[in-house]
Amino acid sequence: MRFRMPEGFAWIPGPSYVPHRSALGDAMAGIAKSGSTPVMTSEARRGYAHDLQAWQVRTVIVGPMANQDQMVRFFSDLLGHTPNQEGGVYVWLGL
């Protein structure tokens, strides 16, 4: 693919087929599974921002999923602005 998807799943050779654990990945998994949004402390915000920077994320897309409203609120809070709606998904561009 022409884009990176750090929280995707794929069958690959090696000891594990899931992404490496991260603060942001754990937060996203929790929201997707239970709808429970973690408290956005300054320490948590730094950890999430570090993950985005390390992965060189420039665009965030949240699209049809369980607990979508909570995920959109989480990223709106983290990124400091609301997303654009395009084609049934929510998009934050130019991070």
PyRosetta script that sets phi, psi and omega in degrees:
from pyrosetta import init, pose_from_sequence

init()
pose = pose_from_sequence("MRFRMPEGFAWIPGPSYVPHRSALGDAMAGIAKSGSTPVMTSEARRGYAHDLQAWQVRTVIVGPMANQDQMVRFFSDLLGHTPNQEGGVYVWLGL")
pose.set_psi(1, 155.7)
pose.set_omega(1, -180.0)
pose.set_phi(2, -84.1)
pose.set_psi(2, 2.3)
pose.set_omega(2, 180.0)
pose.set_phi(3, -131.8)
pose.set_psi(3, 157.7)
pose.set_omega(3, 176.2)
pose.set_phi(4, -91.2)
pose.set_psi(4, 146.8)
pose.set_omega(4, 178.1)
pose.set_phi(5, -136.1)
pose.set_psi(5, 82.8)
pose.set_omega(5, -172.3)
pose.set_phi(6, -63.3)
pose.set_psi(6, -21.0)
pose.set_omega(6, 179.9)
pose.set_phi(7, -107.0)
pose.set_psi(7, 22.7)
pose.set_omega(7, 177.5)
pose.set_phi(8, -87.4)
pose.set_psi(8, 171.9)
pose.set_omega(8, 177.4)
pose.set_phi(9, -123.6)
pose.set_psi(9, 142.7)
pose.set_omega(9, 178.5)
pose.set_phi(10, -155.8)
pose.set_psi(10, 154.2)
pose.set_omega(10, 173.5)
pose.set_phi(11, -87.0)
pose.set_psi(11, 114.7)
pose.set_omega(11, -179.6)
pose.set_phi(12, -132.7)
pose.set_psi(12, 155.6)
pose.set_omega(12, 176.7)
pose.set_phi(13, -65.5)
pose.set_psi(13, 146.6)
pose.set_omega(13, 177.2)
pose.set_phi(14, 128.7)
pose.set_psi(14, -176.2)
pose.set_omega(14, -174.4)
pose.set_phi(15, -75.3)
pose.set_psi(15, -16.5)
pose.set_omega(15, -176.4)
pose.set_phi(16, -145.6)
pose.set_psi(16, 147.9)
pose.set_omega(16, 177.6)
pose.set_phi(17, -114.0)
pose.set_psi(17, 11.5)
pose.set_omega(17, 178.9)
pose.set_phi(18, -113.2)
pose.set_psi(18, 157.8)
pose.set_omega(18, 179.1)
pose.set_phi(19, -62.1)
pose.set_psi(19, 155.3)
pose.set_omega(19, 174.2)
pose.set_phi(20, -63.6)
pose.set_psi(20, 145.4)
pose.set_omega(20, 179.9)
pose.set_phi(21, -65.9)
pose.set_psi(21, 145.5)
pose.set_omega(21, 178.0)
pose.set_phi(22, -152.3)
pose.set_psi(22, 161.5)
pose.set_omega(22, 178.3)
pose.set_phi(23, -59.8)
pose.set_psi(23, -47.2)
pose.set_omega(23, -178.6)
pose.set_phi(24, -67.9)
pose.set_psi(24, -41.4)
pose.set_omega(24, 178.4)
pose.set_phi(25, -61.3)
pose.set_psi(25, -41.8)
pose.set_omega(25, 178.2)
pose.set_phi(26, -64.7)
pose.set_psi(26, -40.7)
pose.set_omega(26, 178.8)
pose.set_phi(27, -63.4)
pose.set_psi(27, -45.6)
pose.set_omega(27, -179.8)
pose.set_phi(28, -64.1)
pose.set_psi(28, -41.6)
pose.set_omega(28, 178.9)
pose.set_phi(29, -62.8)
pose.set_psi(29, -41.1)
pose.set_omega(29, 178.6)
pose.set_phi(30, -63.6)
pose.set_psi(30, -42.2)
pose.set_omega(30, 178.1)
pose.set_phi(31, -64.4)
pose.set_psi(31, -46.3)
pose.set_omega(31, -178.5)
pose.set_phi(32, -62.1)
pose.set_psi(32, -39.1)
pose.set_omega(32, -176.3)
pose.set_phi(33, -78.7)
pose.set_psi(33, -43.7)
pose.set_omega(33, -171.1)
pose.set_phi(34, -120.0)
pose.set_psi(34, -14.2)
pose.set_omega(34, -175.4)
pose.set_phi(35, 80.6)
pose.set_psi(35, 2.4)
pose.set_omega(35, -179.1)
pose.set_phi(36, -83.1)
pose.set_psi(36, 116.9)
pose.set_omega(36, -178.4)
pose.set_phi(37, -91.1)
pose.set_psi(37, 128.0)
pose.set_omega(37, 179.8)
pose.set_phi(38, -67.8)
pose.set_psi(38, 153.7)
pose.set_omega(38, 176.9)
pose.set_phi(39, -68.1)
pose.set_psi(39, 132.5)
pose.set_omega(39, -176.6)
pose.set_phi(40, -90.5)
pose.set_psi(40, 77.4)
pose.set_omega(40, 175.5)
pose.set_phi(41, -76.6)
pose.set_psi(41, 166.7)
pose.set_omega(41, 178.3)
pose.set_phi(42, -64.8)
pose.set_psi(42, -35.1)
pose.set_omega(42, 177.6)
pose.set_phi(43, -66.5)
pose.set_psi(43, -44.1)
pose.set_omega(43, 178.3)
pose.set_phi(44, -63.2)
pose.set_psi(44, -43.9)
pose.set_omega(44, 179.4)
pose.set_phi(45, -57.8)
pose.set_psi(45, -43.4)
pose.set_omega(45, 178.3)
pose.set_phi(46, -62.5)
pose.set_psi(46, -42.1)
pose.set_omega(46, 179.0)
pose.set_phi(47, -63.3)
pose.set_psi(47, -44.6)
pose.set_omega(47, 178.7)
pose.set_phi(48, -64.4)
pose.set_psi(48, -42.9)
pose.set_omega(48, 179.4)
pose.set_phi(49, -63.5)
pose.set_psi(49, -38.1)
pose.set_omega(49, 177.4)
pose.set_phi(50, -61.0)
pose.set_psi(50, -44.8)
pose.set_omega(50, 178.8)
pose.set_phi(51, -60.4)
pose.set_psi(51, -46.4)
pose.set_omega(51, 179.5)
pose.set_phi(52, -59.9)
pose.set_psi(52, -42.4)
pose.set_omega(52, -179.7)
pose.set_phi(53, -67.9)
pose.set_psi(53, -44.0)
pose.set_omega(53, -179.6)
pose.set_phi(54, -61.8)
pose.set_psi(54, -35.3)
pose.set_omega(54, 179.9)
pose.set_phi(55, -85.0)
pose.set_psi(55, -2.9)
pose.set_omega(55, -178.3)
pose.set_phi(56, 57.0)
pose.set_psi(56, 43.4)
pose.set_omega(56, -179.8)
pose.set_phi(57, -72.7)
pose.set_psi(57, 130.9)
pose.set_omega(57, 177.3)
pose.set_phi(58, -118.7)
pose.set_psi(58, -17.1)
pose.set_omega(58, -179.0)
pose.set_phi(59, -142.2)
pose.set_psi(59, 136.4)
pose.set_omega(59, 173.6)
pose.set_phi(60, -116.5)
pose.set_psi(60, 131.9)
pose.set_omega(60, 178.4)
pose.set_phi(61, -124.0)
pose.set_psi(61, 127.6)
pose.set_omega(61, 173.2)
pose.set_phi(62, -118.9)
pose.set_psi(62, 119.9)
pose.set_omega(62, -176.2)
pose.set_phi(63, -142.2)
pose.set_psi(63, 171.4)
pose.set_omega(63, -160.7)
pose.set_phi(64, -27.3)
pose.set_psi(64, 115.1)
pose.set_omega(64, -177.0)
pose.set_phi(65, -162.9)
pose.set_psi(65, 163.5)
pose.set_omega(65, 172.6)
pose.set_phi(66, -65.1)
pose.set_psi(66, 142.3)
pose.set_omega(66, 176.9)
pose.set_phi(67, 58.9)
pose.set_psi(67, 35.3)
pose.set_omega(67, -178.2)
pose.set_phi(68, -58.8)
pose.set_psi(68, -42.8)
pose.set_omega(68, -178.8)
pose.set_phi(69, -59.2)
pose.set_psi(69, -41.5)
pose.set_omega(69, 179.2)
pose.set_phi(70, -66.7)
pose.set_psi(70, -38.6)
pose.set_omega(70, 179.5)
pose.set_phi(71, -66.7)
pose.set_psi(71, -39.7)
pose.set_omega(71, 177.9)
pose.set_phi(72, -63.9)
pose.set_psi(72, -43.3)
pose.set_omega(72, 177.8)
pose.set_phi(73, -62.4)
pose.set_psi(73, -41.1)
pose.set_omega(73, 179.6)
pose.set_phi(74, -59.7)
pose.set_psi(74, -50.5)
pose.set_omega(74, -178.6)
pose.set_phi(75, -71.0)
pose.set_psi(75, -32.2)
pose.set_omega(75, 175.9)
pose.set_phi(76, -62.2)
pose.set_psi(76, -42.5)
pose.set_omega(76, 177.8)
pose.set_phi(77, -66.5)
pose.set_psi(77, -47.2)
pose.set_omega(77, -178.7)
pose.set_phi(78, -62.0)
pose.set_psi(78, -44.7)
pose.set_omega(78, -173.9)
pose.set_phi(79, -89.6)
pose.set_psi(79, -11.0)
pose.set_omega(79, 173.8)
pose.set_phi(80, 83.3)
pose.set_psi(80, 10.8)
pose.set_omega(80, 176.0)
pose.set_phi(81, -161.3)
pose.set_psi(81, 160.8)
pose.set_omega(81, -179.9)
pose.set_phi(82, -79.8)
pose.set_psi(82, 157.3)
pose.set_omega(82, -177.5)
pose.set_phi(83, -86.1)
pose.set_psi(83, 169.0)
pose.set_omega(83, 166.7)
pose.set_phi(84, -87.7)
pose.set_psi(84, 148.7)
pose.set_omega(84, 173.2)
pose.set_phi(85, -101.1)
pose.set_psi(85, 125.4)
pose.set_omega(85, -178.8)
pose.set_phi(86, -142.5)
pose.set_psi(86, 121.6)
pose.set_omega(86, 175.0)
pose.set_phi(87, 56.3)
pose.set_psi(87, 35.3)
pose.set_omega(87, 177.7)
pose.set_phi(88, 84.9)
pose.set_psi(88, 6.5)
pose.set_omega(88, 177.0)
pose.set_phi(89, -127.1)
pose.set_psi(89, 165.7)
pose.set_omega(89, 177.8)
pose.set_phi(90, -106.5)
pose.set_psi(90, 134.5)
pose.set_omega(90, -172.0)
pose.set_phi(91, -132.9)
pose.set_psi(91, 129.2)
pose.set_omega(91, 170.4)
pose.set_phi(92, -109.6)
pose.set_psi(92, 117.3)
pose.set_omega(92, -177.0)
pose.set_phi(93, -105.0)
pose.set_psi(93, 157.6)
pose.set_omega(93, 170.3)
pose.set_phi(94, 63.0)
pose.set_psi(94, 44.9)
pose.set_omega(94, 179.7)
pose.set_phi(95, -72.0)
pose.dump_pdb("model.pdb")
